[in-house]
Amino acid sequence: MNCNEQFDVIVIGSGLAGSLLATVLARHNIRVALIDKNVHPRFAIGEAMTPDTDLMMTILSHQYSVPEINHLSSFKNICHNISPSACGLKRSFNFIYHRSGEKQTLQETNKVGVHPSSHLFRQEVDQYMANVAVKYGVKLLEKIKILDFNINSEGVQVYLEAGKKLTANYLVDASGYNSILSRKLNLREVPTRLKTQSRSIFTHMVDVKRYDDCITNSKNKDGLFWYQGTLHHIFDGGWMWVIPFNNHEQSNNPVCSVGINFNNHRFPKTETSAEQEFKNFLSQYPGVAIQFENAKPIRDWVSTGRLQYSSHSCTGERFYLLPHAAGFIDALYSFGLVNSCTIIIPLAARIMKALSRNDYSTEPFMELENLQQKLFDYNDNLVNCSYISFASYNLWDAWRRFWLLGSFMRQTKAGLSKELKIAAGKGEELAKFRDDDSLDSLTPSYEGLGDEFFQKATTTVEQVEAGLLSPDEAASLLMSLLNSIDFLPNNFWKIGDVHRKDIDTESAFINSEHSRFMSWVKTSKKPEVKKYFDYDMEDLVSAIQLAAAKG
Ligand SMILES: Cc1cc2nc3c(=O)[nH]c(=O)nc-3n(C[C@H](O)[C@H](O)[C@H](O)COP(=O)(O)OP(=O)(O)OC[C@H]3O[C@@H](n4cnc5c(N)ncnc54)[C@H](O)[C@@H]3O)c2cc1C
């Protein structure tokens, strides 16, 4: 490398987010340098995908014409195009509630079946994406230390070790928690505004049992197995993830990711080692311990401090901080990667426009920052209320329905028309809308449910924490709120039916629910329904015909 090289954009951090953005830009002839202090393959956390994340990957791929990004958008695609060892199967979100000292009876559980999504074995997947970036012309600089950088009205200068200097017109920070931009520019909020208080211990293990083999009365009449999803063990004060990569026929990867997340106030970090803390936890929860009778860690345990951090600002002239560099809440509901993709979709178009006009004013990026901050606040409320609700199964069972509803609203709002275009074989049309794509469709909201819907739900749960409501009172208020919704077809998904614990969004029942929902959108007299769930009938018909032709 020359001692002084010029690029259009420098991206710091070649994790999944940095490599995705760099690839998209390079695909459109932008000269990109991607700098990482580490070298691939390397461990990374953030392994559970969701249908929302899959959808955003698909949109990103079609909108910017990068088919290799679509390879990350489903379990099948990853197995086929990357490697079966790079992923586990996520056929469902599985939740099992545990009580201290009690054996598991599976009386208090929930399963949410989804279109097969995945668990990413990040060291392989991140390496794949960094290689794709290089294939499109990105200059990847690995194992190199950034000594300093400058951003001024003339451009960006990044100083590397060995006297190397890179210059560019725009700088993106994708370096995660240790974000060097937020440190140098004092962007972090101290203290953070985020309400959630949690910390985590995690590792990779082998010989973790399938939960289905740990109990005698495993509920899999519905065809959903505990081991074929992301398993969440819930307890008063926290939750645990079990994310296997070895849970499908083609896998030759024996690894399972395991982590416990504690409410920081209830279980403050002490001198106890993470490994010992894990053992102490298992001794309290026999219903969890049984799964780990033979399990062995294959890497050192990590024990974090408080997980939450936030930034008062994520952008300025000539720079942008991707979500994981700007803030983080908690692994619950796996918001990390979906937030990154949600931001990269409009950010890439804005950067290209700025470069073409040689105008780096912050205004178009401020809109994006507002979306990013909204995503953090929304995630924070969902997660904080979840930790409060873990005190009682009834409250947790009511609250998780709000997460489900929010996911559905967001997917349909962000994806319905785009997904149908893709399904109808018109994915390439999305590229035309890139420049003026509205952020509105990416913004999380329960818009049609009334301005105060989510706020009301959040306040109800927070009143439990304040001692103003009992968990059962709050649970019953939440169920009434769900049953008061008149913006969705009557009794949609039976979301307000306390007896409906499990739902399979891939099942025939749900497919008929979706047809009911789509015809309800078209026949609704409410203009806000049509506006919110907009889709083109012509695309729907072509998508159905195409699916029928494929058999
Ligand atoms: C405990 C935990 C669990 C999580 N679980 C999930 C989950 O299940 N699902 C999900 O979607 N999200 C999850 N997340 C969030 C997820 O980890 C992030 O959203 C995701 O990794 C973001 O990817 P990224 O590329 O932005 O950052 P990272 O994956 O953190 O990558 C950052 C890159 O920057 C490099 N870097 C760092 N500092 C420098 C520097 N100074 N110079 C050069 N390079 C640098 C690093 O080497 C790394 O390659 C979790 C997060 C935590 C903390």
The ligand as a Gaussian input file, in Angstrom:
#p B3LYP/6-31G(d) Opt

LIG

0 1
 C      -24.125000     -10.101000      24.488000
 C      -24.643000      -9.689000      23.129000
 C      -25.495000     -10.521000      22.434000
 C      -26.007000     -10.133000      21.192000
 N      -26.871000     -10.963000      20.525000
 C      -27.406000     -10.574000      19.343000
 C      -28.286000     -11.420000      18.618000
 O      -28.584000     -12.536000      19.025000
 N      -28.773000     -10.966000      17.427000
 C      -28.440000      -9.748000      16.924000
 O      -28.943000      -9.372000      15.858000
 N      -27.593000      -8.945000      17.591000
 C      -27.064000      -9.319000      18.770000
 N      -26.178000      -8.519000      19.416000
 C      -25.754000      -7.291000      18.752000
 C      -24.716000      -7.635000      17.679000
 O      -23.555000      -8.119000      18.299000
 C      -24.381000      -6.412000      16.855000
 O      -25.541000      -5.778000      16.438000
 C      -23.625000      -6.811000      15.623000
 O      -22.502000      -7.594000      15.931000
 C      -23.244000      -5.563000      14.917000
 O      -22.300000      -5.836000      13.968000
 P      -21.181000      -4.781000      13.690000
 O      -20.515000      -5.225000      12.448000
 O      -21.743000      -3.404000      13.733000
 O      -20.207000      -4.830000      14.935000
 P      -19.235000      -5.944000      15.430000
 O      -19.681000      -7.283000      15.066000
 O      -19.013000      -5.627000      16.879000
 O      -17.886000      -5.665000      14.611000
 C      -17.050000      -4.598000      14.913000
 C      -15.742000      -4.766000      14.160000
 O      -14.958000      -3.606000      14.368000
 C      -13.629000      -3.991000      14.660000
 N      -13.031000      -2.920000      15.466000
 C      -13.348000      -2.593000      16.736000
 N      -12.600000      -1.535000      17.128000
 C      -11.799000      -1.202000      16.078000
 C      -10.801000      -0.215000      15.860000
 N      -10.447000       0.645000      16.811000
 N      -10.183000      -0.179000      14.652000
 C      -10.522000      -1.056000      13.670000
 N      -11.453000      -2.011000      13.834000
 C      -12.082000      -2.083000      15.011000
 C      -13.763000      -5.325000      15.367000
 O      -12.581000      -6.085000      15.246000
 C      -14.941000      -5.961000      14.632000
 O      -14.507000      -6.709000      13.518000
 C      -25.633000      -8.895000      20.641000
 C      -24.750000      -8.067000      21.327000
 C      -24.260000      -8.450000      22.560000
 C      -23.332000      -7.517000      23.287000

